[in-house]
Amino acid sequence: MHLDPSDLLPLRDPHLTGDLRSWRDVELPGLDRRAEIYVWLPPGYDDGDDRYPVLYLHDGDNMFLPQRAFGGVAWDVDRAMSALAGDGIPAIVVAVPCHPTARGDEYVPHGDPRLGGGRAADYATFLADHLKPAVDGVLRTRPGREDTLVAGSSLGGLVSAYLWTERPEVFGGAGMFSPAYYWPTEELGERCLRDVEDALRTGLPDEGTRLYLDVGGREHHLDRHVERLYVEHAERLLDVVRETGVPVRYVYDSQGYHFETAWAERFPAAAAWLLRGYAVAPPAYVLADLAAGAGSAEHLG
C-alpha cells in the first residue's frame, strides 16, 4: 500500500479544531473497497521534527464531522486531541471509515452466512500489514507497539480487542467503548469474547500493554436482555484482565446510551489514559516506601 504525502489534503470546516487532513479515495488492500482515510495531526507538526504515537480509530466518519457522522453527531476527536496536545500529550490520529453496507463483516471474527461477520482477520491484515506501514512511511510516527493504539465503539470495540490480542506485536493498547459481544448471534459473540479471554490468559507482551474498557447501563433500550449482556460481558472481560495484571481503566456509566454522544463524552479521558495515564509515576511517598522496603500505613488512610 502506498500513501503519497502530497495527497494528504486539509479538510476545512467551521466545526473542526486543529489540523485535520485526509487521503481521498484510497484503495484498502484485501477489503475490496475504497475509502477516505482521515488524519489528525498535532499542533506544530509541520514546524518540527518530533515523532508521535498513533491512535487508530474505526468508524472514521463518526470521529470529526457531524455532517458525515451517524445520527449527525461526531465524537469531536479533533477537540479532544487538541486539548490533550495542550496538556503535553500530543498524538496522531488515523481514522478509517467502516464498510458502508457490511460494517459487521469486517469488525467481527466469527460470522454467520445469513447475518454477517467473519472478516475481521482481513481487516486486521489491512490495518496492521498495509495501512500502518504506509502511515509510518510518510508521517513522523513512533512505530513501536507501545506507541500504537487502536480504539472503537460497539463492534468497533470488539474488533479493537481482536487486533490487540491477535496482533500484539503491533498494537500495545486498545480502547473498547461499549463492546457488542452479542452480534451476529449470542453464540458467535461468546466465541469472540472467549478468544480474547484465552489470549489474555496465554499472555501478552508486558511492555506497554494496556486496556481502556467502558460500558453504559442503557446500551440497548429496546432489549433488556441485550442491555444486561453489554454489562455482563464487559465486567467478565474486566475480571480476566485483572487476573492477568494487565493495566486497565474501566468506566461504567449507568446512564450511558449506545450512541456517539456517550462515546464523545468518554473519549478525552480514555485517550489521555491510553497515551499517558497508564504509565503514571508513583507518588513520592510510594517511592520512599519502596526504597525503605516497607509500607507506610499512615499514607493510606
Secondary structure, 3 states (H helix, E strand, C coil): CCCCHHHCEECCCCCCCCEEEEEEEEEECCCCEEEEEEEEECCCHHHCCCCECEEEECCHHHCCCHHHCHHHCCCCHHHHHHHHHHCCCCCEEEECCCCCCCHHHHHCCCCECCCECCCHHHHHHHHHHHHHHHHHHHCCECCCHHHEEEEEECHHHHHHHHHHHHCCCCCCEEEEECCCCCCCCHHHHHHHHHHHHHHHHHCCCCCCCEEEEEEEEECCCCCHHHHHHHHHHHHHHHHHHHHHCCCEEEEEEEEEECCHHHHHHHHHHHHHHHHCHHHCCCCHHHHHHHHHCCCCHHHCC
